[in-house]
């Protein structure tokens, strides 16, 4: 089964651009993948175009060899743009390979270890009484793992101020109340979206009784291992780290030191199935569970479901909480995963089990979009 073409589709859907990749073959079989580098889709499309020129004519079944060639075919290896392009192609190749052998992707990964994928849900409400009501409602609906956000979403016009001291004072107060309302059985965490410094994170965690949080996600940027080591000595809250990583080499120092307690891998950014399975195996050696990042289109969700099905070391998969007009989803995606009983059911359809109606993809649908900006009280930039 030879690759005959690789097509890219970058277009606006709901609340953001998505970047899909389609691999076509001479058997009439095709596969779909997705890039997770949100906000820089055109860069990924350009990288896919480079890879396309030497992938056409090669066997679509030699997935690992193609991964190695894509990764090592340039002097400057790695990086998030190239990794996102490789991820999309790798996922598409697995989809095509599954269809070729008439089996779901999870069988290519060694078979499924569960019938349904446990999920964690997110409350995006700002902290206050409505937040407490919402997390209690989620618990009543049967959700066993709940994540909070910081409440500041930001705007592109740089008008939103992030005051770290005010944020940690507010968040610690209301998360303490949330734990009291939820009781001890419900998992409670927060995503700080790498907006804090080491001392700010320590101050935040130390303001709450021990056991209030089951995890804190990405409190600081991941580039400095020693900073996380310093933070680990200051706080007793488990870390959920990894959505910024794009390879096993990025994960390695955090896994070897067991600094990450939940591995927030993004299959559409960290090399696709080929790399993600290796990362999961690395994590298993340190008793680290995978907690995949899943904020993209239903292609990412379908791929993540197969990935999670094949893992032994899984905590929960993210279910997107984001607002926006998703009316087009069912026009574009057939058999997309949908939440049922607070889980995703593992499909037995061949490949990823999902398809894309290309005729419904909007023509010239790409919109240049920038992630929001946050500024400090003094007017300087901080992390969104």
C-alpha positions in Angstrom: 0.0 0.0 0.0 1.9 3.0 -1.3 1.3 6.7 -0.3 0.0 8.6 -3.3 -0.8 12.0 -1.7 -0.8 13.9 1.5 -3.4 16.7 1.9 -3.7 19.4 4.6 -6.8 21.3 5.7 -6.5 24.3 8.0 -9.9 25.8 8.7 -11.9 27.5 11.4 -14.3 25.3 13.3 -16.3 26.5 16.2 -13.8 28.5 18.3 -10.4 27.9 16.7 -8.6 26.7 13.6 -8.0 23.0 13.3 -5.3 21.4 11.1 -6.2 18.1 9.6 -3.9 15.8 7.4 -5.1 13.2 5.0 -2.8 10.4 3.7 -4.1 8.8 0.5 -2.8 5.4 -0.9 -2.9 3.5 -4.1 -5.3 1.0 -2.5 -8.0 3.6 -2.2 -7.5 3.5 1.5 -6.8 6.8 3.4 -6.2 7.9 6.9 -6.8 11.1 8.9 -4.6 12.8 11.4 -4.4 16.1 13.2 -1.8 18.6 14.3 -2.0 20.2 17.8 0.1 23.3 17.3 -2.9 25.7 17.7 -2.4 29.2 16.4 0.5 28.3 14.1 -1.2 25.9 11.7 0.3 27.4 8.6 3.8 26.5 9.9 2.7 22.9 10.3 1.1 22.9 6.8 4.5 24.0 5.4 6.3 21.3 7.2 3.9 18.6 6.0 4.5 19.9 2.4 8.3 19.2 2.9 7.7 15.7 4.2 5.2 15.0 1.4 7.8 15.2 -1.3 9.7 12.2 -0.1 6.9 10.2 1.5 4.9 9.8 -1.7 5.7 6.4 -3.2 6.7 4.8 0.0 4.8 2.0 1.8 2.2 3.4 4.2 2.6 0.3 6.3 6.2 1.0 7.4 5.1 3.6 9.9 8.1 3.4 12.3 10.6 3.7 9.4 8.7 6.7 8.0 8.6 8.3 11.5 12.4 8.0 11.7 12.9 9.4 8.3 10.7 12.4 9.0 12.4 13.0 12.3 16.0 12.6 11.0 15.7 14.0 7.5 16.8 17.5 8.4 20.0 18.6 10.2 17.9 20.5 12.8 15.9 17.7 14.4 12.9 18.1 16.5 11.0 21.1 17.7 7.3 21.7 18.1 6.5 22.6 14.4 8.1 19.5 13.0 6.8 17.3 15.8 3.3 18.5 15.2 3.6 17.7 11.5 5.0 14.3 12.2 2.3 13.6 14.7 -0.5 14.3 12.2 1.0 12.1 9.5 1.8 9.3 12.0 -1.8 9.3 13.3 -3.1 9.3 9.7 -0.8 6.4 8.8 -2.1 4.4 11.8 -5.7 5.1 10.6 -4.9 3.9 7.1 -3.0 0.8 8.4 -6.0 -0.1 10.6 -8.3 0.1 7.7 -5.9 -1.9 5.5 -6.0 -4.8 8.0 -9.7 -4.2 8.9 -9.0 -3.6 12.6 -9.2 -0.8 15.0 -6.0 1.1 15.8 -5.9 -0.1 19.3 -5.2 -3.6 18.0 -2.1 -2.3 16.2 -1.0 -1.0 19.6 -1.4 -4.4 21.3 -5.1 -4.5 22.0 -7.4 -2.8 24.4 -7.2 -2.9 28.2 -10.5 -1.3 28.9 -13.9 -0.9 27.1 -14.5 2.7 28.2 -12.1 5.6 28.7 -12.3 7.4 32.1 -12.5 11.2 31.6 -11.9 14.3 33.7 -14.1 17.3 33.2 -13.3 21.0 33.6 -15.1 23.9 35.1 -14.1 27.1 33.3 -16.1 29.4 35.7 -14.3 32.1 37.6 -14.0 31.4 41.3 -17.0 32.3 43.4 -20.3 30.8 44.6 -21.2 29.8 41.0 -18.0 27.8 40.8 -18.8 25.8 43.9 -22.3 25.2 42.6 -20.9 24.0 39.3 -18.4 21.5 40.7 -21.1 20.1 43.0 -23.4 19.7 40.0 -20.6 17.9 38.1 -20.1 15.6 41.1 -23.9 14.9 41.1 -23.7 14.1 37.4 -21.2 11.4 38.2 -17.9 13.0 37.4 -15.2 11.6 39.6 -12.3 13.9 38.4 -12.8 17.7 38.1 -10.4 20.3 37.1 -10.6 24.0 37.7 -9.0 26.9 35.7 -7.8 30.2 36.9 -10.8 32.1 35.5 -8.7 34.5 33.5 -9.0 33.8 29.8 -7.4 36.8 28.2 -8.0 38.8 25.0 -5.8 39.6 22.0 -5.9 43.3 22.7 -3.8 42.9 25.8 -6.4 44.4 28.0 -6.6 41.5 30.6 -4.3 41.9 33.6 -3.1 38.8 35.4 -2.1 39.7 39.0 -0.5 36.5 40.3 -0.9 37.5 44.0 -4.6 38.2 43.6 -5.1 35.1 41.6 -3.5 32.7 44.1 -5.3 34.3 47.0 -8.6 33.9 45.3 -7.9 30.4 43.9 -6.7 29.0 47.2 -9.7 30.3 49.0 -12.3 28.9 46.6 -10.5 25.6 46.0 -10.4 25.0 49.8 -14.2 25.6 49.8 -14.6 23.3 46.8 -12.8 20.5 48.6 -15.1 21.0 51.6 -18.2 20.9 49.4 -17.0 17.9 47.3 -15.7 15.7 50.1 -12.6 13.6 49.8 -13.5 11.1 47.2 -13.7 13.4 44.2 -10.5 14.2 42.4 -9.9 18.0 42.3 -7.1 19.7 40.4 -6.3 23.1 38.8 -4.6 24.1 35.5 -2.5 27.2 36.1 -1.5 27.3 32.5 2.2 28.0 33.4 1.3 31.5 34.6 3.2 31.3 38.0 6.7 31.5 39.2 8.3 29.0 41.6 7.7 31.1 44.7 4.2 32.0 43.6 3.3 28.3 43.1 4.8 27.4 46.5 2.8 30.2 48.1 -0.4 29.1 46.4 -0.1 25.5 47.5 0.9 26.4 51.0 -2.2 28.5 51.5 -4.4 25.4 51.3 -4.7 22.4 53.7 -2.7 19.4 52.6 -4.9 17.2 50.4 -7.0 20.0 49.0 -5.6 19.4 45.5 -5.0 16.0 43.8 -2.9 17.7 41.1 -1.7 21.1 39.9 -1.2 21.3 36.1 1.6 23.2 34.4 2.1 25.8 37.2 5.3 27.0 35.6 7.0 26.7 32.1 8.6 23.3 31.5 12.0 24.5 30.1 13.8 24.5 33.4 14.1 21.1 35.1 15.9 22.6 38.1 13.0 25.0 38.7 10.6 22.1 39.0 13.0 20.3 41.2 13.1 23.4 43.4 9.3 23.5 43.4 9.0 19.8 44.3 11.0 20.4 47.5 8.5 23.2 48.5 5.1 21.6 47.9 3.3 18.2 48.3 0.8 18.6 45.5 1.3 16.1 42.6 2.3 17.7 39.3 0.6 17.2 35.9 3.2 18.1 33.3 3.7 17.4 29.6 1.3 19.0 27.2 4.2 21.3 26.0 6.5 18.4 25.3 7.0 17.2 21.7 9.2 14.0 22.1 10.4 11.3 24.4 13.5 13.3 24.9 11.5 16.2 26.3 9.7 13.8 28.6 12.8 11.8 29.7 14.3 14.1 32.4 10.8 14.6 34.0 10.1 10.9 33.9 13.6 9.8 35.1 13.3 12.1 38.0 9.6 11.3 38.5 8.9 15.0 38.6 5.7 14.6 36.6 3.1 12.5 38.5 0.6 12.7 35.7 1.9 12.8 32.1 -0.1 15.3 30.1 0.9 14.0 26.7 -0.7 15.4 23.5 -0.7 12.7 20.8 -1.1 15.4 18.1 2.0 17.2 19.2 4.3 14.5 20.7 5.0 12.4 17.6 1.7 10.5 17.1 1.1 7.0 18.2 4.6 5.8 17.4 6.2 8.2 19.9 3.4 8.3 22.4 3.5 4.6 23.1 7.2 4.9 23.8 6.6 7.8 26.2 3.9 5.7 28.0 6.3 2.9 28.4 8.9 5.3 29.9 6.3 6.6 32.3 5.3 3.1 33.3 8.8 2.4 34.6 8.3 5.2 37.1 4.7 4.4 38.0 3.5 7.5 36.2 0.0 7.5 34.7 -0.9 9.1 31.4 -3.3 12.0 31.5 -3.6 13.0 27.8 -4.3 16.5 26.6 -7.3 16.6 24.3 -8.4 20.1 23.3 -8.7 19.7 19.5 -11.1 18.3 17.0 -12.8 14.9 17.1 -9.8 13.4 15.2 -7.6 14.1 18.2 -10.3 12.7 20.5 -10.6 9.5 18.4 -6.8 9.0 18.4 -6.6 9.6 22.1 -9.4 7.0 22.8 -7.4 4.3 20.9 -4.2 5.4 22.7 -5.9 5.3 26.1 -7.5 1.9 25.4 -4.1 0.3 24.8 -2.4 1.7 27.9 -2.0 0.0 31.3 -0.9 3.3 33.0 -3.9 5.6 32.4 -5.5 8.0 34.8 -8.0 10.1 32.8 -8.4 11.6 29.3 -9.4 15.2 29.0 -12.8 16.0 27.7 -12.9 19.5 26.1 -15.0 22.0 28.1 -14.6 24.8 25.7 -17.4 27.1 24.6 -18.1 27.8 20.9 -20.4 27.0 18.1 -19.9 23.2 17.4 -22.9 22.9 15.1 -20.6 22.0 12.2 -19.0 19.0 14.0 -21.6 16.5 12.9 -21.6 17.9 9.3 -17.8 17.3 9.0 -17.1 14.3 11.2 -18.8 11.0 11.0 -18.8 8.6 14.0 -17.1 11.1 16.2 -16.7 10.0 19.8 -19.3 11.3 22.2 -19.4 11.3 25.9 -21.6 8.5 27.4 -21.9 7.9 31.1 -19.0 10.3 31.6 -16.7 8.1 29.5 -15.8 7.5 25.8 -16.7 4.1 24.6 -13.9 2.3 22.7 -15.0 1.8 19.1 -14.4 -1.4 17.1 -14.6 0.3 13.7 -11.5 -0.1 11.6 -8.8 2.5 11.9 -9.6 5.4 14.1 -13.3 4.7 13.6 -14.0 8.3 12.5 -14.3 9.9 9.0 -14.2 13.4 7.6 -16.7 14.7 5.0 -14.3 16.8 2.8 -17.1 18.4 0.9 -18.3 20.0 4.2 -14.9 21.6 5.0 -15.3 25.3 4.4 -13.4 26.6 1.4 -10.9 29.3 2.3 -12.0 28.7 5.9 -8.7 29.5 7.6 -8.6 32.5 9.9 -5.5 34.0 11.3 -6.1 33.8 15.0 -3.8 34.7 17.9 -4.0 33.2 21.3 -5.1 35.7 24.0 -2.5 37.9 25.7 -2.2 38.5 29.4 -0.2 41.3 31.0 1.1 41.9 34.5 -0.1 44.9 36.6 3.0 46.8 35.4 2.0 46.3 31.7 4.6 43.7 30.8 3.7 40.4 29.2 3.1 37.2 31.1 2.2 33.7 30.0 -1.3 33.0 28.7 
